[in-house]
């Protein structure tokens, strides 16, 4: 193998490495662009609506209320409102609440009336999902 062939192999390897790095960076940038980000704090609105001080909230650049850590908020609501979530899960035959299926729980919670079992908890879930949904760009 002469020097020209070795040089072609090295150049091809470098170009392939650069392409892989570019793909990795693009995928990570796109993933981060799926979510709204905090631009300031606005805990008072969430506390006023729900009485739940322990959820950390903020606002985005459009003044929409968000959870600072949406994953932590989702885990917390699963612990605190597990009875109502189990009720919805059984009613709709759903998997456990997750980022992938929260919209089905949200739809159920938006369509409740005062006669529903666990009304107060489901109303809390509706308010939770109002904020949780803001975390996603659409």
C-alpha positions as CSV (number, residue, x, y, z in Angstrom):
1,X,0.0,0.0,0.0
2,X,1.5,3.3,-1.0
3,X,1.4,6.7,0.7
4,X,-1.6,7.9,-1.4
5,X,-3.7,4.9,-0.4
6,X,-2.9,5.4,3.3
7,X,-3.7,9.1,3.0
8,X,-7.1,8.3,1.4
9,X,-7.9,5.9,4.3
10,X,-6.9,8.5,6.9
11,X,-8.9,11.2,5.2
12,X,-11.9,8.9,4.8
13,X,-11.7,8.0,8.5
14,X,-11.5,11.6,9.6
15,X,-14.5,12.5,7.4
16,X,-16.5,9.6,8.8
17,X,-15.6,10.7,12.4
18,X,-16.7,14.3,11.6
19,X,-20.0,13.1,10.1
20,X,-20.7,10.9,13.2
21,X,-20.0,13.9,15.6
22,X,-22.2,16.1,13.5
23,X,-25.1,13.6,13.7
24,X,-24.6,13.2,17.5
25,X,-24.7,17.0,18.0
26,X,-27.7,17.4,15.8
27,X,-29.7,14.7,17.6
28,X,-28.9,16.2,21.0
29,X,-29.8,19.7,19.9
30,X,-33.1,18.5,18.5
31,X,-33.9,16.6,21.7
32,X,-33.4,19.7,23.8
33,X,-35.6,21.7,21.5
34,X,-38.6,19.6,22.4
35,X,-39.0,21.3,25.7
36,X,-39.7,24.8,26.9
37,X,-37.1,26.3,29.3
38,X,-37.5,28.5,32.3
39,X,-37.0,32.2,32.0
40,X,-38.0,33.3,35.5
41,X,-39.8,32.1,38.6
42,X,-43.6,32.2,39.2
43,X,-44.3,29.9,42.1
44,X,-47.2,32.0,43.4
45,X,-49.5,31.1,40.5
46,X,-49.2,27.4,41.0
47,X,-49.6,27.6,44.7
48,X,-52.6,29.9,44.3
49,X,-54.3,27.4,41.9
50,X,-53.4,24.2,43.7
51,X,-52.1,24.9,47.2
52,X,-49.0,22.8,46.3
53,X,-45.9,24.7,47.4
54,X,-43.6,21.7,47.0
55,X,-43.7,21.7,43.2
56,X,-40.9,24.0,41.8
57,X,-42.3,26.1,39.0
58,X,-41.1,28.8,36.7
59,X,-42.2,30.7,33.6
60,X,-40.9,30.5,30.0
61,X,-40.2,33.5,27.8
62,X,-44.0,33.7,26.9
63,X,-44.9,33.8,30.6
64,X,-46.4,30.2,30.6
65,X,-46.0,28.3,33.8
66,X,-43.7,25.3,33.7
67,X,-42.2,22.8,36.1
68,X,-38.5,23.5,36.6
69,X,-37.9,19.7,36.5
70,X,-40.8,18.0,34.7
71,X,-39.5,14.5,35.5
72,X,-39.3,15.3,39.2
73,X,-42.8,16.8,39.1
74,X,-44.2,13.7,37.4
75,X,-42.7,11.4,40.0
76,X,-44.0,13.6,42.8
77,X,-47.6,13.6,41.4
78,X,-47.4,9.8,41.0
79,X,-46.6,9.5,44.7
80,X,-49.1,12.1,46.0
81,X,-52.1,11.4,43.8
82,X,-51.6,7.7,43.2
83,X,-55.2,6.8,44.1
84,X,-56.7,9.1,41.5
85,X,-54.1,8.1,38.9
86,X,-54.9,4.4,39.6
87,X,-58.6,5.2,39.2
88,X,-57.9,6.8,35.8
89,X,-55.5,4.1,34.8
90,X,-58.2,1.4,35.5
91,X,-61.0,3.4,33.9
92,X,-59.1,3.8,30.6
93,X,-57.0,0.6,30.8
94,X,-53.7,2.6,30.6
95,X,-50.2,1.9,31.4
96,X,-48.7,3.7,34.5
97,X,-48.5,7.5,34.0
98,X,-45.5,8.5,32.0
99,X,-44.3,11.3,29.7
100,X,-45.4,9.2,26.8
101,X,-49.0,8.7,27.9
102,X,-49.8,11.7,30.1
103,X,-52.0,13.2,27.5
104,X,-54.6,10.4,27.9
105,X,-54.7,11.0,31.6
106,X,-54.9,14.8,30.9
107,X,-57.9,14.3,28.6
108,X,-59.7,12.4,31.2
109,X,-59.0,14.9,33.9
110,X,-60.2,17.8,31.7
111,X,-63.6,16.1,31.3
112,X,-64.6,15.6,34.9
113,X,-67.5,17.0,36.8
114,X,-68.2,17.3,40.5
115,X,-69.9,13.8,40.6
116,X,-66.7,11.9,39.8
117,X,-65.1,9.7,42.4
118,X,-61.9,11.4,43.6
119,X,-63.0,14.7,42.1
120,X,-60.6,16.9,44.2
121,X,-57.6,14.8,43.3
122,X,-58.6,14.6,39.6
123,X,-59.1,18.4,39.6
124,X,-55.6,18.7,41.0
125,X,-54.3,16.4,38.2
126,X,-56.0,18.6,35.6
127,X,-54.2,21.6,37.0
128,X,-51.0,19.6,37.2
129,X,-51.3,18.6,33.5
130,X,-52.1,22.1,32.5
131,X,-48.6,23.1,33.7
132,X,-46.9,19.9,32.7
133,X,-48.1,20.2,29.1
134,X,-46.6,23.7,28.9
135,X,-43.1,22.0,29.3
136,X,-43.4,20.7,25.8
137,X,-43.0,22.7,22.6
138,X,-45.8,22.2,20.1
